[in-house]
Amino acid sequence: MSDRAAEAAQLRTLLAAQPNDRVAWHNLAAAEGDLRRAGESEFAARRAIALGITAPETRLVLARALQSQRKLDEAENMFKKAIALRPAYVEAHRDLAQLVWMRSGRADYALRKVEQALRDAPDQTGLHLVKATVLEFAGDNAAALTAAAEGLARAPDHTALLLRSAHLHALAGNAQHALTLAERAARLAPADVATQVAMCEALLAAGPIVEAESHAEGLCAAQPLNQYAIALRTTAWRLSGNTRYAAYCDYPSLVDAQLLDTPRGWASLDDFLIDLAAELGGLHSFRTHPLDQSVRGGSQLTLQRSELARPLITALFDSIRTSVQRFITKLGPGDDPVRARNAGGAAISGAWSVRLASGGHHADHVHPHGWLSSACYIDLPPTIGAGATPQDRAGWLRFGRPGVVTQPPLAADHFVQPTPGLLVLFPAYMWHGVEPFESDHPRLSVAFDVVPA
């Protein structure tokens, strides 16, 4: 049992004896939310509010639980109630802005409450960070840089704003200024992992590869299971010509592609995928992508416990687990970061579905807390290319192109063509993304992380 699950169990015991303890109900709501038990979180938060708790934090917890259950109008109203109780409540502003952005696809709508709050409290630097984040993921990097600069003008030592600004300057081609900002953040918070990560990213963008590799080695030593740190190190190795890159990114042995077994109850895999596509399509409820995720031009659906309990999705993951077990058995033991953690078993850790629209793609990324990552294809547009030339790889899964700026730039060095029913498994530290495609038919997939068990 996890610490959070144990805490929830203790709170339920307490509330059995003291059912009118509104603070305990709030704490239970927060714990249930962290455990992805949205219905239980909603119930506990509503009990706390009914008992008279006035904290905006309780409204935030309730809003998140409502959103997780796709009660979107109620969630939006509850985020606004949290903000009404605390007009500069940064976490509530961020969640509300993201929800409105995903529902509308319009940054101006998403930022209305943030702009209002900034007029009343321009020194609330967290709000400048929210604004910069929304603008970046809406595709307006220049406006995002301006928003971050406005925040830094009021709080030059705000670490998170320094890191966001460094990232945006690197994207804009201002690598030396990005490095200056990252160095300032590192001086302010030398023990903070995020600042050390930003330093490594800035060094990769600016060009001093030996320093970047040294920084990445330090990150890996401090956090050996951090898949993002491993990705930064392999990127430095590739730039320096270090042969260890080929061992860590040995695509033939470490990237596995296999068709799912047909679940029981269906005559064929195609029949199952048709039913599953209809099921997942009915669950996707957003117009566009979330903030701080890899999806661009599509929606992302987190698969909560209630979705995973649906018969079709249960059948999917029964088949997925069989494929995962085959792969880890084939991997066997070894000294590399993947095989060294192979204990012979595996557990699913977080799952989601992505529906990309025409022009959609995935930015290159890794999964910092995983062991194995995945892509499972449910329904694909007919325009997925045959791969005779790079121009034919629309909608393909690519590997090796870093999700950070490098000097010189690095191209993808491995591709996998999606087909319906194909499950691709690979180390969580491998950079991966999706090539853009054009089609009226959406590209529907499911993904999840795997951890050793």
C-alpha positions, 0 to 999 in steps of 0.5 A: 500500500502506498503512503497516500493510500495508507493515509486515505485509509487512516482518514476513513477510520477517523471519519467513521468515529468523527463524521463531522470533521470537515478538515478530515473530509478535505484531507480525504478528498485530496488523498483520493484525488491523488489516488485517482479515485475521482468519485470518492474525492468528489464525495469527500470534498462535497462533505467538507463543504456541506460541513462549512469548510470555506477553504478555496483549496477544497473547491480546487480539489472538488473541481479537479475531481469533477474534471476527471469525471468529465463533468466539465461545466461543473468543474469550470464553475468550481474552479471559478469559486476557488478563485472568487475566494482567493483571487490570486490563487495560482494553482486554481488559475492554472487549472481553470486556464488549462480547462478553458483552453482544452475546451475552446482552443482559444488562449484569449478565453483561457487567460481571461481570469488570469489577466483580470487577476494580474490587473489587480495583483501584478506582483503575483509572479505565479500568474505571469508563469501561468500566462507564459505557459498557456501562450507557449502551448497555444503556439505563441512563443514570442508572447510567452517570452514577453509574459515571462519577461514581465514577471521577471521584471517584478521578481528577478529571482523567481526560479520557475520564471527563470527556468521557463524563460530559459526554455523559451529563449532556447527555442527562440535561438537565444542559446547564450541568454538561455544559459545565462538565465539557467545559471542564475536559477542554479545559483539561486537554487543549487540543490533543486533538480529542476534548475540542474536539469535546466542548466544541462538543457541550456548547455546542450543548446549553447554547445559546450558538450563536455560541460553538458555531459558532466552535468548529465552525469551528475544528474544521473548519479543523484537520481539514477532512475530519472529517465529524463536525466538519462535522456540528457546524458544519451543526447550529450553522448550522441553529440560527442560521438560517444559509443555508449549512445548506440548501446543505450539507444539500441533500437533493434533490441530495445524497441519492440513492436507486436500486434496485440492478441485478440481479446476473448469475445471478439472474432478478430482483432479488427472487430475489437479495435472497431468497438474500442475506437467507438468507446474511446471516441465517446470519452474524448471530450476536449477540443485541444491538447493540455499544457505541459504535455507532448500532444499538439493538435489533439486531445488527451484523455487520462484513463481513470479507474472508472474508464479502466473498469469498462469492459472494452478497456479492461479487455485491451489492457488484458491483452496489453499485459500479455504483450508486455510480459512477452517483451520483458521476458525477451529482454532478460537481465543485463547492466543497462538501465532497462535490463538492470531493472528487469525483475521479471514482472511489470505493472501499468503506471498511468494510462491515457488515450490521445486523439490527434486531428489533422496537422496534429503531432507529438513533440519529442519527449521522454517519460521521467518516472517510467521504465518502459513507455508505449504506443498502442494504435487503435484507429489510424487515418488512411494517409499514414505513409508507406515510408519509401521516403521521409515525406511518406512518414506522416503520422509515424512514431519517431525516435532519437530527435531530442525534445531540447535544443541542441547544437548542432541540431539532431534528427530522428534516427529510428521510425516505426510505422503505426498499424491498427492493433500494434503495440510499441514498447521502448525504454522510457528514456528514449526521445520519441515523438510523432510526425505531423499528418493531414487527414480528416480521419483522427489518429487514435492511440492509447499509451501507458507507462510500465514499472518493474514489479 
